[in-house]
């Protein structure tokens, strides 16, 4: 019984402290269609997105040209829209000087479109 109480207390503590629970660098779960399901070797790997404080990072294992990154706030306003080229194994970073709240990120490319949501604290 004591173990269950301790487990519940730890779960409540972790859920109230997201910065501690996820660390300073939180990976943003992005979903969508990327590449072709038939021939996987031709398409580069999908980008990985993370947020650290107010710094948004987009990492690509492979070279990716003309990637459009769009960040939209809860009201539907575009707060960031950039078309970038990311070299192989590199990360591009953007500082988001916005209020705390929920935001959506969209990654658009000829290979596909990915979307995800994140929270600025």
Backbone bond lengths (Angstrom), bond angles and torsions (degrees), N, CA, C in turn:
res aa  C-N    CA-C-N  psi(-1)  N-CA   C-N-CA  omega(-1)  CA-C   N-CA-C  phi
1 X - - - 1.445 - - 1.531 110.75 -
2 X 1.345 116.01 -38.67 1.457 119.50 179.35 1.526 110.96 -63.86
3 X 1.337 116.69 -34.71 1.459 120.64 -179.33 1.528 111.17 -65.66
4 X 1.333 116.38 -39.40 1.465 119.53 178.51 1.520 111.62 -66.00
5 X 1.312 116.86 -40.97 1.462 120.97 178.52 1.527 110.30 -63.57
6 X 1.322 116.33 -43.72 1.461 120.61 177.81 1.529 110.95 -62.99
7 X 1.322 117.20 -41.22 1.460 121.49 178.65 1.530 111.10 -62.88
8 X 1.307 116.96 -41.80 1.468 121.12 178.68 1.521 110.58 -65.80
9 X 1.318 118.24 -42.61 1.456 121.31 178.75 1.527 111.77 -63.20
10 X 1.315 116.99 -41.56 1.465 120.93 178.42 1.531 110.30 -65.36
11 X 1.332 117.30 -41.76 1.466 120.67 178.85 1.519 111.42 -63.03
12 X 1.314 117.70 -41.29 1.466 121.08 178.37 1.519 110.11 -65.81
13 X 1.308 117.94 -43.09 1.463 121.86 179.21 1.527 110.71 -60.99
14 X 1.331 117.43 -47.01 1.458 120.85 -178.66 1.518 111.40 -64.65
15 X 1.318 118.30 -37.13 1.462 120.11 -178.06 1.524 112.39 -73.01
16 X 1.329 118.16 -23.40 1.464 120.73 179.21 1.521 112.36 -89.28
17 X 1.311 117.87 -9.90 1.464 122.21 -179.92 1.527 109.60 -124.93
18 X 1.336 118.69 75.02 1.464 119.81 -175.40 1.522 113.84 -63.47
19 X 1.316 117.67 -32.47 1.462 120.14 179.90 1.530 110.08 -65.10
20 X 1.328 116.58 -37.75 1.461 121.03 177.98 1.524 110.72 -74.88
21 X 1.318 116.17 -38.84 1.459 120.57 -176.63 1.522 111.85 -68.89
22 X 1.322 117.86 -40.40 1.449 120.97 -175.77 1.519 113.58 -100.33
23 X 1.304 118.21 -6.09 1.448 120.59 -175.12 1.512 108.66 81.77
24 X 1.304 116.21 179.73 1.460 118.73 -177.31 1.521 111.94 -77.97
25 X 1.316 118.74 -25.26 1.454 122.17 -178.19 1.523 108.07 -109.34
26 X 1.346 116.27 107.63 1.454 120.24 -176.98 1.517 109.62 -104.60
27 X 1.312 116.00 129.62 1.461 121.79 178.15 1.526 108.01 -78.19
28 X 1.321 116.23 134.14 1.459 122.02 177.96 1.524 107.71 -94.17
29 X 1.321 115.80 125.97 1.455 121.22 179.40 1.529 108.64 -76.66
30 X 1.327 116.35 115.05 1.458 120.85 179.17 1.518 108.60 -113.63
31 X 1.333 114.92 141.48 1.463 120.56 -178.89 1.511 109.57 -132.81
32 X 1.303 115.29 160.42 1.451 121.20 178.09 1.517 110.46 148.70
33 X 1.300 116.03 -165.53 1.460 122.04 -179.74 1.521 109.06 -100.27
34 X 1.310 116.97 126.36 1.467 122.40 178.71 1.515 108.59 -137.52
35 X 1.314 116.40 118.47 1.463 120.62 177.75 1.515 112.15 80.17
36 X 1.308 114.68 -163.33 1.454 122.82 -177.25 1.520 108.03 -120.20
37 X 1.300 117.40 135.38 1.461 120.83 -179.22 1.524 112.63 -70.56
38 X 1.330 117.35 -17.44 1.463 120.55 -176.57 1.529 111.36 -84.16
39 X 1.333 117.38 -48.42 1.461 121.57 -177.10 1.525 108.20 -117.93
40 X 1.294 118.07 96.53 1.465 121.64 -174.38 1.522 113.50 -85.38
41 X 1.307 118.65 -22.85 1.456 119.98 -173.09 1.528 113.24 -76.45
42 X 1.320 118.42 -21.03 1.458 120.72 -177.34 1.524 111.53 -77.12
43 X 1.299 117.99 -34.43 1.454 122.18 -174.63 1.523 111.25 -85.04
44 X 1.326 117.10 140.04 1.468 119.24 175.83 1.530 110.32 -68.99
45 X 1.312 114.81 160.87 1.465 119.64 177.52 1.523 109.22 -63.58
46 X 1.315 114.98 150.71 1.467 120.46 178.70 1.533 109.41 -67.56
47 X 1.328 117.08 146.32 1.470 120.05 178.09 1.526 111.26 -64.84
48 X 1.319 114.88 156.40 1.466 122.06 175.47 1.522 108.00 -113.63
49 X 1.322 116.46 136.20 1.458 121.86 -175.94 1.523 109.11 -119.81
50 X 1.342 115.74 137.90 1.466 120.45 176.26 1.526 109.09 -142.57
51 X 1.323 114.80 162.66 1.465 121.19 179.34 1.521 107.96 -130.29
52 X 1.315 116.06 133.69 1.462 122.14 177.89 1.517 107.14 -131.49
53 X 1.328 116.45 101.42 1.460 120.60 -174.10 1.508 108.60 67.81
54 X 1.334 117.31 -114.69 1.465 120.34 176.89 1.538 111.37 -111.54
55 X 1.341 116.84 15.86 1.463 121.25 179.38 1.530 110.42 -102.60
56 X 1.327 115.47 117.51 1.452 123.01 178.73 1.521 108.68 -92.57
57 X 1.330 117.80 129.86 1.463 122.16 -178.47 1.521 110.08 -122.61
58 X 1.341 115.80 136.89 1.462 122.13 176.39 1.526 106.75 -123.94
59 X 1.340 116.58 119.47 1.458 123.15 -177.59 1.524 109.48 -110.84
60 X 1.323 116.53 139.68 1.461 121.86 175.09 1.524 109.02 -129.33
61 X 1.315 115.68 127.83 1.460 120.33 177.15 1.524 110.83 -73.24
62 X 1.328 116.64 -29.85 1.457 122.98 179.53 1.526 109.29 -114.95
63 X 1.343 116.15 161.29 1.463 120.43 176.81 1.527 108.86 -62.61
64 X 1.331 115.49 135.64 1.462 120.27 179.76 1.528 108.84 -139.66
65 X 1.327 116.09 112.75 1.463 121.57 -179.76 1.521 110.46 -97.62
66 X 1.319 115.37 150.31 1.472 122.53 174.15 1.531 113.47 56.43
67 X 1.309 116.08 46.00 1.468 121.40 174.11 1.528 107.66 -89.28
68 X 1.318 116.90 122.36 1.461 121.22 178.25 1.520 108.85 -95.80
69 X 1.326 115.61 121.35 1.464 122.77 -179.93 1.524 107.18 -109.16
70 X 1.331 116.14 123.34 1.459 121.69 -179.54 1.518 108.87 -126.79
71 X 1.333 116.19 131.06 1.467 121.97 175.60 1.519 107.19 -116.58
72 X 1.330 115.24 129.83 1.462 122.25 -176.28 1.525 108.65 -123.42
73 X 1.346 116.55 135.56 1.462 119.48 178.93 1.528 110.46 -83.29
74 X 1.342 116.65 179.70 1.462 122.09 -175.43 1.525 112.57 -64.63
75 X 1.327 117.45 -24.60 1.466 120.93 179.58 1.531 111.96 -84.85
76 X 1.322 118.15 -5.18 1.456 122.12 179.63 1.515 114.70 93.07
77 X 1.322 116.72 8.09 1.466 121.24 178.92 1.526 110.68 -84.70
78 X 1.310 117.15 137.08 1.464 122.01 177.31 1.522 107.92 -78.81
79 X 1.335 116.30 120.53 1.465 119.92 179.42 1.526 111.94 -104.18
80 X 1.333 117.01 -15.94 1.464 121.41 177.80 1.518 108.32 -152.58
81 X 1.318 116.26 131.28 1.464 121.03 173.63 1.519 106.76 -146.71
82 X 1.328 115.39 112.75 1.467 122.03 -177.40 1.522 109.37 -135.18
83 X 1.327 115.58 141.27 1.452 122.03 171.58 1.525 106.45 -107.74
84 X 1.328 116.46 118.08 1.458 120.85 -172.28 1.527 111.40 -127.89
85 X 1.323 114.68 160.28 1.458 122.89 168.26 1.521 106.50 -114.64
86 X 1.328 115.87 126.94 1.460 120.54 -178.01 1.525 108.48 -112.65
87 X 1.330 117.66 118.35 1.471 120.49 177.21 1.530 111.53 -66.10
88 X 1.298 115.89 162.86 1.458 122.55 -179.02 1.530 111.42 -58.39
89 X 1.312 116.40 126.28 1.458 121.65 177.33 1.512 115.06 73.89
90 X 1.315 117.82 13.75 1.468 122.10 -177.01 1.523 111.25 -106.12
91 X 1.329 114.85 164.84 1.456 123.15 179.00 1.523 108.82 -126.88
92 X 1.325 116.45 134.85 1.467 120.58 171.06 1.522 106.89 -105.26
93 X 1.337 114.75 142.70 1.467 120.37 -176.08 1.519 110.05 -125.14
94 X 1.328 114.44 144.11 1.453 122.27 177.16 1.517 108.47 -131.48
95 X 1.324 116.81 136.50 1.457 121.42 175.86 1.520 108.08 -94.41
96 X 1.324 115.34 124.50 1.462 121.43 -179.74 1.526 108.52 -103.05
97 X 1.314 116.26 104.85 1.464 121.26 178.55 1.522 108.92 -92.16
98 X 1.306 115.89 66.14 1.455 122.29 -176.16 1.523 110.05 -123.35
99 X 1.325 115.59 164.82 1.462 121.91 178.97 1.524 109.83 -71.12
100 X 1.311 115.16 159.94 1.458 120.55 176.40 1.518 109.50 -61.04
101 X 1.314 116.52 143.91 1.461 120.37 179.33 1.515 111.90 155.99
102 X 1.333 115.05 -173.80 1.457 123.03 -177.78 1.529 109.21 -91.92
103 X 1.339 115.57 137.47 1.455 122.29 -179.57 1.515 109.65 -135.15
104 X 1.328 116.28 156.37 1.449 122.40 177.07 1.521 108.27 -117.96
105 X 1.340 115.95 140.42 1.460 120.92 175.38 1.515 108.46 -117.72
106 X 1.332 115.50 138.35 1.464 122.42 177.78 1.523 107.94 -125.76
107 X 1.313 116.14 130.54 1.461 122.62 175.75 1.523 107.18 -114.72
108 X 1.327 115.99 116.92 1.462 120.51 -178.35 1.521 110.11 -118.04
109 X 1.337 114.79 134.71 1.452 121.78 -179.01 1.523 108.06 -154.28
110 X 1.317 117.10 166.85 1.463 120.88 176.23 1.527 111.38 -60.80
111 X 1.342 117.65 -25.72 1.464 121.83 179.97 1.519 113.20 -79.60
112 X 1.327 117.78 -17.41 1.457 119.34 179.14 1.519 111.93 156.46
113 X 1.314 114.46 -172.14 1.449 121.87 -177.72 1.528 108.93 -134.22
114 X 1.325 116.08 133.11 1.467 122.09 -179.74 1.526 109.18 -126.46
115 X 1.339 116.82 144.14 1.455 121.93 178.87 1.525 109.77 -134.85
116 X 1.318 114.65 152.24 1.456 120.72 176.28 1.509 109.23 -160.66
117 X 1.318 115.97 168.20 1.459 121.37 177.87 1.518 109.20 -125.07
118 X 1.331 115.06 152.79 1.456 120.47 176.95 1.514 108.88 -150.90
119 X 1.320 115.54 166.42 1.449 122.24 -178.10 1.531 108.57 -120.71
120 X 1.320 116.10 131.78 1.464 121.31 170.57 1.509 107.05 -93.69
121 X 1.328 116.80 130.82 1.464 121.76 179.43 1.496 110.55 -99.96
